[in-house]
Amino acid sequence: MTQYLLSILIFLPLLAGLVTVSLPKKLEPNSKYLALVVSVVNLLITLFLYRSFDGQIDGYQFVEQKPWINLDLGEFGSFNIQYLLGVDGISLPMVLLAGIVMLAGVISSFTIEKRPKAFYAFFLLLTSSIFGCFVALDFFLFFLFFEFMLLPMYFLIGIWGGERREYAAMKFIIYTLVGSVFILVVMLAMGLSVNTATEGEIARFTFDFRSLADSSKYIKGSVLDVASGIEWLGTPVRTILFLLLLIGFGIKLPAVPFHTWLPDAHVEAPTSISVVLAGILLKVGGYGFMRIGIGFFPAEAIDFAPWIAGLGVLSIIYGAFNAIAQDDLKKLIAYSSVSHMGFVLLGLASFNNEGFNGAIYQMFSHGILSSMLFLVVGVIYDRTHNRLIQNYRGLAGKMPVFTGAVIIAFFGSLGLPGISGFIGEFFSLLGGFSSPYLSKWFPSLAVLGIILSAVYLLWAMQRMFFGNFWVNRDLAEEMNDLTLREFVLLYSLGVLAIVYGVWPALLLDVTNNSIDYFLQTIIK
């Protein structure tokens, strides 16, 4: 059974989603418990994988490989698409994060009353797609899961969102579909440029990540063959393909200027979907760009390292300034996500161990802390249906337990040492300063983002939680402290943020060797 754990992560939520759809009307309210059980099982599987993973082994582990689609092209050869799964030290932290965030998303959705059966069916389909993206080792399979994420997220925002939910859902799907088209073009170009057949055999084209990353398997004269020097409009085709991946995954990350869908999606999405969107969906962009964009086009990625870092620094500063200007707490946190994900691009542009470790740690840390932040907004919104910062004063005296969780989330997000956010930002900056490919100006300017994050987070906390207690529209009686469900959710994530802040080896021991191996394959 253990050799099929990755398949269980994918197909258990899918099967549960089908069961949920078939539930009779009288059992519809119980669909949340089925989603909860599946999320708990998936988290336990990810913990087992994490525990069993050997951080000293190069390459992928827990590999599952089966032939899937064999398309005969006659004299031109054949297309071989495989059901191919596996994890390494780069993808495993994302798999663990998915297990944590999806469970938090299910628990935080227990207040959903509108069409719960449909909601949890879409949520389980989204769960299956997210895990599939992180464990797929075939580009076609990865793209399939990447596309499947769009459908449930579109409906989860468009049906259960706020007043402008249709606009936000449409904007989300248009942006991400454009990015998907760019990635599809690259996938087809790569699949037709890599031959896994031995000499004398008919060509066997593949989407296997391991073959796509091996330049010795490129067909001579193909668009991926560096020696062919194929150009389009005076630009090497390999460079164009890399830029398509940068834009495609940059939209999902999201990086400025491809970010504008995110604040609208967050503001209109229900709390549980904001948790999933910020906590794990954005990480698919960072992971995909690292695994595919950098892994398959290393020379082009190094050439564009200053541009990648520039996008990261622009996102850090622009997102922070926009966060300062917000009156809506949820929109403030949405722009803070744009800012914090900029550190991922800065770390990846460094092309060294420190920077790559920082990028992965930042994604993992941001997943936990952003989930906490959107749960914080959810606590307030569930009580008053109002997210405007100026409508609250002195909540610390009225809700002290809640305030404790807010302090962990806010101080973790601004990079306080001892909480996980500090580790990711520190290593990303360290990688930038020690990178031979980047000017020291990039990490120096990125430090400004940390200062600005302290401004908007501490300012919001000072306005909402300190001083004499007051809420707008005489809703004082609604401002009760945390329920048991809210307490467990917020403080469980808070404990994780602190544990990974004081004991970074929990993650670095898993990632370090895989990153060294990855760097050896791309920097030659």
N, C-alpha and C positions, 0 to 999 in steps of 0.2 A: 504493500500500500504506500510506503514512504516514497517509492520512485514516481508516484503520481501526485505528489502533494501540490505541485504547481498547477496541474490540471484541475485539481479540486478547488484551488483558489479561484479559478475562472468559472468553472461549470456549476459549482454548488450555488452561488448567487443566481446564476442563470436559471437553474432548475427551480430554485425557490421562487423566482419571479414568475415562472409559468404556473406554479402551484398557487401563488397569490392571485393571479388573474382568474383562476378557476374556483376561487372560494365563493360559497353561496353568500347571498346578501346579509344574512344574519351573523355570519362569521367575519364580515368585512372589517370591523374594528380590531379584530385580533391579528390582522396582517402585520401590524407593527412588531408583534412578538416573534413571528417567523423571521422577519428581517433582523431582529435583535439576536436570535439564536444563530443565524447564519454569520452575522458580523462577529460574534464571539468566537465561533469555530474558526473563521478565517484569521482572526487575531492570534488564536492559539497556534495555528499552523505557521504563521509568520514568525512567532516567537520560537517555535521548534526549528524552523529553518535558520534563524539567526543563531540559535544555540549550537546547531550542528555544523554550521559553516566553518570551514578551515581557512582562516585568513592568510595562511602561508602558501596556499596553492595558487598558481597562476591559472588564468582562464576561468571558464564557466563551471559551475557545479549544479547538481540536481538536474542534469540535462535530460529532457524527454525529446525523442526524435522519431517521427513517423512520416512516411511518404503521404502526401495529401493530394496534390493536383499535378499530373504529368501531362503537359500539353505538347503533342507531337507537331513540330513545324516542318516536317518532311526533310528535305535535303539541308535545310538551315539548322537543324538540330531539334532540341526540345527544351521546354520550360519545366523546371522542377521546383514546385512550391511545396514546402515541408511544414508539417506541424512540429515546430521546433521551439522548445522552451528551455530556459536556463537562467541562472543568476550568478553575478559575481559581486565583488565588494562595492561596485558602483551602483548596481541596481538593487541590491538587497536592502540598504537603508531606506530606499523609496518604497519597497514592498512592505517593510515594517511600518513605515509612516502611513501607508495606505490602510493597513490593518487598524491602526490607532484612530485615524481620522474618520474612517467610515463607521466605526463603532460609535464615536462621538456624534457623528451626524445622525445615526439612527436614534440614539437616546434623546438628542435635542429635538427630534421631530415628533416626539410623543404628543405634542399639543396640536398636531395636524388633525383637523376634523373633516375637512372638505375632501371627499372621495379618497379615503385612505388606501383602499385597495389599489387604485391606479397609481397613487403616489409611491407606494412601496414597491410596486412592480417596476416602475421607472428607476427607482433608487437602486434596486438590486441589479438591473441591467447596467446601470452606471458603474456599480461596484465591479461587476464582471469585466467591463471594458477597461477600467483603470488598472486592475491587476494584470490584465492581458498586455497592456502597453509596457509594463515594467519587466515582464518575464519573457516576452516574445523575442526570439533570435532570428526570425525570418522577416525581412522588410515588408513583404506582402501581408504577413500576419500582423505585424506591428501596425501597418496602415489600416488594416481592417478594424482593429480595436480602437485606433485613434479616431476613426470616423464614427464608430458606434457610440463614442462618448457624446457626440453632438446631439443625437436624437433625444436621449433621456434628459439631458441638461436643458435643451430647448423647451421641452414640455414642463419640466419642473419649475422653470422660471416663468414660462408663459401662462401656466394654469394656476400655480399656487403663489405667484409673486404679488407685488403691490399694485398700485393704481396704474403705473406705466409699464406693466409687465410685458405686454405684447411688443412694445417698442424695444425694451431691453432684450427680450428673447430674440427678436429679429436681428438686432444689431450684433448680438453675440454670434448667431449662426452665420451671418454674412461674413463677418471678419474671419471666423475660424474656417469657413468653407474656402475662402480665398487662400488662406494659409495651407489648407489641405491640398488644393489644386497644385500649388507650388511643390509641395512634398511629393505628390503623385508623379509629376513630371520627372523629378529626380529619381524616383524609384524605378520608373520605366527605363530611363536612360542607363541606370546602373545595372538593372537586370539584363539588359541587352549587351552589356559590355564585359561581363564576367563569365568565363568558361571554366567549368570544373572537370571537363572531360580530359582523359589522358591523351597523349599525342597519337594521332591517327584515328581517333574516334570522332564521331559526329558531335558537334558542340552541345554541351549541356549548360544552359543558362540557369542561374540560381539567384535567389534573394537572401541566401544565408549570410548573416552578418559577418561570420568568420571569413567567408570567401570574399565578400565585398570589401573588407578591410585589407585584403592581401593583394597588393599591386602586381604580384607575379602572375595572377590569374586574369589580368586584364587582356582582352583580345587586342592584338596589334592593329592599330588604325581606328580603334573605337574611340568614343568621346572621352572615356576615362583614361585612355593610354596617354601618359604625359608626353611620350616621344612623338605622338602623332601631331600634337600642337594644333588641334582643330580649333578654329575660331569662328565666332559669329559677331558680325558688326565690329570687327577688330578686337574683340575680347575673347580670351580662351574660354571654351565651353565649360571646362572644369570650374573656372571662376564664376561663371554664370550660375552653374548648378549649386555651388556653395552659397552664393548670395540668395538663391531661392530658398535654401534651407534656413539661412539666417533669418529671412523675413518670415517664413512659414512657422518656425518654432518661436521666433521673436514675438509674433502675434499671441501665441499661447502663453508666453512667459509671464506677463507681457512687458515688452521693452518700449520705451518712448521712441518713436511717435506712433507705435501700433497699439497703444494701451487704452484708447478711449472707450472701448466696449466694457472694460472692467468696472469702472465706478457705477455705470448704469446697471450692469448685471448684479452687482453686490447690493445696491440700494433697493432694487425691486425684488430680489430673491428672498425667500423665507430664510430664517436664521440657519436652519440645518443645511440648506443648500449653499449659503455663504460660507459656512464652515468647510464644506467639501470643496467648494470652488477655490477658496484661498489656501486651504490646508493641503490639498493634494493635486487638484487639476492643473494649477499653474506649474507644478513641478514636472509635469509631463513635457512642457516646453523646454525647461532647463536640461532635463535628462535626455530628451531627444536630440537637442542640439549638441550635447557633449558626445553621446554615443554615435550619432549618425553624422552630424555636421563636421565635428572635429575628427571623429574616428575614421571617416571615409575620405575626408579632404584635408589632411593635416597640413600640407604645404600651403594651401590657400588660406587655411585658418590662421596660420602663423603670419602670413603676409598681411592679413587683415586684423591682426591682433590689436593695433592701436584703434582701429575703428570699432571693434567689439568692445574694448575698454571704454571708448568714448560713449558708445550707446549706454553702457553700464553706468558711467558717471552722470550722464545726462538724466537717466532714469532716477538715479539716487537723489540728485538735487532738484530736478523738476517735480518729482513726486512729493518730496518733502515740502517744497514751497506751496504746492497745491493743498497739501494736508493742513498747513498752517491757516489757509484761507477758508477752511470749511466750518460751517455751523452744524452740519449734520454729522453726528458721531460715526455713523456707519460709512459715510463718504470719506471722512478723515482716515478711517482705518483702511479703506480701499486704496486711497492714494499712498498710504504708508506701505502697503504691499508692493505697489509699483516701485517705491524707493528701495525697499529692502531686497527685492529681487534683482535690483541693479548690481548688488554685490556679487551675485552669482555670475553675471557676465564679466565683471572685473576679475574674479577669481579664475574663470575659464580662460580669459585673455592672457593670463600670466604664463601659462604653459610650464608650470613647475608643480612640484608635489604640494607645496604649501597652498598655492592658489586653488588647485583642483580639490584638495581636502577642504579648503574653506568654502568652495562653491557647494559641495555636497552637504557639508555641515550646515551651511546657511539655509539650504533648502529644507533639510530635516528640522532645524530649529524653527524656521519660519512657519513650517507646517503646524507645529505644536502651538506656537505663540499666536499666530493669526487665528487659529481655531479658538483659542481662549478669548481673543479680542472680540470676535464676532459673537461668541456666547455671552460676553459681557453686555454687548449691545442688545442681544436677545432678551436678557434678564430685564433690562429697563423697558424695552419695547412691549414685552408681554404684559407689563403692569400698567403702562400709561399710553401705549400706542403713539409715542412721541420720541423722536431721536435727537431733537435739537438741543445742543449743549446749553444754550442760555436759559432753558426751561428748568434747570436743576441747580440746586445749591445745597451744600452741607450733607451730602448723602452718607458720609463717613459716620456721622453720629446716629443716623437712622438705620443704616445697613452695614454694620462693622464687619461681619463675616464676608459679605460681598466685596467690601472695600479691600480686604486682604487679598482676595483673588485678583482684583484690578491692579493692585500694586505689583504683584508678581508679573502679570501680563504686560503692564506698561513699562516697568523697569527692565524686564527681559527684552522687550522690543527696542528700547533705546540703547541696549548694549551694556547693561550693568554687569561687571565681572561677578561670576558665581551663578549666572543664569545662561542658558544655552546660546542666546543671541550674541553674546560677547565672543564666543569661540569662533563662530562662523565669520563674523565681520573681521575679527583679528587676523585669522589666517588668510582671508581674501585680501586684506590690506598688506599683510606680510608678503604674500605672493606677488602682489603688484609692485612693491618696493624692491623685491629681489629678482624681478623678471628682466632678462636681457632684451626682451622684445618691447618693453613699455617705457615711456618717459615717467620719471618720478612724479610728474605733475598729475597723472591720473589718480593714483592712490591718495596724493595730497589733497586733491579736490574732493575725493570721496569722503575724506574725514569730515568735511563740511556737512555731509548728510547725517552723520552721527550727531553733530551739534544741533542741527535743525530738528532731528527726531526728538531730542530732549525738549526742544522748544514746544513743538505741537503736542506732545504727549503730556508733559508736565503742566503746560498751560491748561489743557483740557481737564486734567485731574484737579488742578487748583480751583477751576471754575465750578466743577460739578460736585466735588467731594468735600471741600473745606468751606468754612464759614458757617453762618446760621442756616439751619435746614429750611428749604423752601422749594416747592415745585409749582410750576404753572398750573392754572385751572383747578386749584384746590384738590389735588390728587394725593395728598399726604397719606391718607389711609390706605392707598394702594401700594405704597412703597414699603412692603414687607421684605425682610431679609430672605436669604436663599432657602428654597425648598431642598429636600434631601436629594432629589434628582439633580438639581442645579449645583449643589455643593459637591456631589461626587464627580460630576463632569468637570467643573472648573478646577477643583483642587487635585484631581488625578492628573490633569494636564499640567498644572502648576508644579507638582512633584516631579514629573518627567522633565520639565524645563530646568528645574534645579539640579536634578541628578545628572543630566547631560551637560550642565554647566560646570559642575564641580568634578565630574569624572568623564572627560572627553574621550578617554581611551575606550569606552564602551562602543563608540562609533569608529574612532580612528584605527583601532586594531582590525576592524573589518575592512575598511576602505584603503588603508595605506599600501598594502602589497599590490592590490589590484590597480591602484593609481600608478604605482611605479611601473608595473607591467604595461599599462596603457600608454604611459609616456614613452617607454622604450619602443613601442610599436609605431608611434607617430613622429617622434623626433629622431631622425637618423643622420 
